[in-house]
Every structure is written in C-alpha cells, then in structure tokens.
C-alpha cells in the first residue's frame, strides 16, 4: 500500500472520528470537495500544510497520520482512564508541598510574569 493511500485512509478516519462530513471538512481545510475526496482515496498527494490544517481541524496530532493504528476515536474507556489519570495527577500535586505552593503562586499571579506572592 502506498504512503498516499495510507495517509488518505488516516485523513478519512480522523474526519469520521471528528464527526465531520466531507463537505464540512473540505470547507475547514480550504479544499474543494473533489480534492479532499481524492486525498482520502490516496489518488491525490496531501501536502504538509493540509495535514497541519487537518490535524488542527480534526483535533488530532499530526503524527496520527503516520502511525500504524487505524482507530483514531477515543472510546468511553479511554475517556475514563484519562479522567482517572488526571485526578491522580491533581491529587499528587496537592500532596506535594512545593508543587502546591507553585500552583497557588501561579493562580494568584496577574499572569504578567510578576508574582504577587513569592514562592517560599
């Protein structure tokens, strides 16, 4: 299978995972519908600019167009695991005194780079 065909398949899978029609995706990517269709089939080479736009529009990393996995959708199990990992990370931040102080300082700063309170 050629690289153009594999990338085209990934483009289609990413578009479908983002729940976009070809027409909507073509508008987002600033492409004609026939060009997007040809790219997804692999009969038209996809340039780097289009891959960058697609990654952004579809909410995926650009490397997903080159990886072996075919499933780009996030399952409910994946979402649960991501949420559990996030909670675990937040808990570890709360229990680490230095990180907790740093987070508090950032939260209390005016986001201009100047801290209102110094980190002890």
C-alpha positions as CSV (number, residue, x, y, z in Angstrom):
1,X,0.0,0.0,0.0
2,X,1.4,3.4,-1.0
3,X,2.1,6.2,1.5
4,X,-0.5,8.4,-0.2
5,X,-3.2,5.7,0.3
6,X,-2.3,5.2,4.0
7,X,-2.3,8.9,4.7
8,X,-5.6,9.2,2.8
9,X,-7.1,6.5,5.0
10,X,-5.9,8.2,8.1
11,X,-7.4,11.5,6.9
12,X,-10.8,9.8,6.4
13,X,-10.6,8.0,9.8
14,X,-9.7,11.3,11.6
15,X,-12.5,13.2,9.8
16,X,-15.0,10.5,10.7
17,X,-13.8,10.4,14.3
18,X,-14.3,14.2,14.4
19,X,-17.9,13.5,13.1
20,X,-17.4,15.8,10.0
21,X,-18.9,15.3,6.6
22,X,-16.5,15.5,3.6
23,X,-18.2,18.8,2.6
24,X,-17.8,20.3,6.1
25,X,-14.2,19.1,6.3
26,X,-13.4,20.5,2.8
27,X,-14.5,23.9,3.9
28,X,-12.5,23.8,7.1
29,X,-9.4,22.7,5.2
30,X,-9.9,25.2,2.4
31,X,-10.1,22.5,-0.2
32,X,-12.6,21.6,-2.9
33,X,-14.7,18.6,-2.2
34,X,-13.3,16.6,-5.1
35,X,-9.7,17.3,-3.9
36,X,-10.5,16.1,-0.3
37,X,-12.2,13.0,-1.7
38,X,-9.1,12.3,-3.9
39,X,-6.7,12.8,-0.9
40,X,-8.8,10.4,1.2
41,X,-8.6,7.9,-1.6
42,X,-4.9,8.4,-1.9
43,X,-5.1,9.4,-5.6
44,X,-4.0,13.0,-4.8
45,X,-0.9,13.6,-2.6
46,X,-1.7,15.5,0.6
47,X,0.8,18.4,1.3
48,X,2.2,19.3,4.7
49,X,0.0,22.4,5.0
50,X,-3.1,20.4,4.5
51,X,-2.0,17.8,7.0
52,X,-1.4,20.5,9.6
53,X,-4.8,22.0,9.0
54,X,-6.4,18.6,9.2
55,X,-4.7,17.8,12.5
56,X,-6.0,21.0,13.9
57,X,-9.5,20.8,12.5
58,X,-9.9,17.1,13.5
59,X,-8.4,17.5,17.0
60,X,-5.6,15.0,16.4
61,X,-1.8,15.2,16.4
62,X,-0.2,15.3,13.0
63,X,1.8,12.2,13.8
64,X,-1.5,10.2,13.8
65,X,-1.5,10.3,10.0
66,X,1.8,8.3,10.0
67,X,1.2,5.9,12.9
68,X,0.2,2.2,12.5
69,X,-3.1,2.4,14.5
70,X,-6.2,2.7,12.5
71,X,-8.6,3.7,15.3
72,X,-8.4,7.4,16.0
73,X,-11.6,7.5,18.1
74,X,-11.4,7.9,21.8
75,X,-13.6,5.3,23.5
76,X,-15.5,5.8,26.7
77,X,-13.0,3.5,28.4
78,X,-10.2,5.8,27.1
79,X,-12.0,8.8,28.5
80,X,-12.5,7.2,31.9
81,X,-8.8,6.3,32.0
82,X,-7.7,9.8,31.0
83,X,-10.0,11.3,33.7
84,X,-8.7,8.9,36.3
85,X,-5.1,9.7,35.4
86,X,-5.9,13.5,35.6
87,X,-7.5,13.1,39.0
88,X,-4.4,11.1,40.2
89,X,-2.1,13.8,38.9
90,X,-4.1,16.5,40.6
91,X,-4.0,14.6,43.9
92,X,-0.3,14.2,43.7
93,X,0.1,18.0,43.1
94,X,-2.0,18.6,46.2
95,X,0.2,16.4,48.3
96,X,3.5,17.7,47.0
97,X,4.1,20.9,49.1
98,X,6.4,22.6,46.6
99,X,4.1,21.9,43.7
100,X,1.1,23.1,45.7
101,X,2.9,26.4,46.5
102,X,3.9,26.8,42.9
103,X,0.3,26.3,41.7
104,X,-1.0,28.7,44.4
105,X,1.5,31.3,43.3
106,X,0.6,30.9,39.6
107,X,-3.1,31.1,40.4
108,X,-2.6,34.3,42.5
109,X,-0.3,36.0,39.9
110,X,-1.7,38.5,37.5
111,X,-0.3,36.4,34.6
112,X,2.0,39.1,33.5
113,X,5.0,37.3,34.8
114,X,5.2,39.2,38.0
115,X,4.2,37.2,41.1
116,X,2.1,38.9,43.8
117,X,3.4,36.5,46.3
118,X,6.9,34.9,46.4
119,X,7.4,31.1,46.5
120,X,8.9,30.2,49.8
